[in-house]
Amino acid sequence: MGSGISLFIMAGVAQGILWSLISPIPAQDGPVGVIPYTINSAIHGHAADAFFRSGQLPSIFGLIVTAIVLLILVYVQVL
């Protein structure tokens, strides 16, 4: 039972991360997703703006921090 609940939690977290990566829905300063926003910023000559974004919008910094935390958790779990 606990394993099934953990699976649903993991699926929700994975969906949130994927949505933050590739969402093309427009926001106040460009697309919501990190990848479309980075491409849009690079085309318009503002690639540095993709590292930190205002409000609750996802950024490259948040993606890097998420990957680092994930790697640390996997490393600790293997020990």
Secondary structure, 3 states (H helix, E strand, C coil): CHHHHHHHHHHHHHHHHHHHHHCCCECCCCECCHHHHHHHHHHCCCHHHHCCCCCCCCCHHHHHHHHHHHHHHHHHHHC
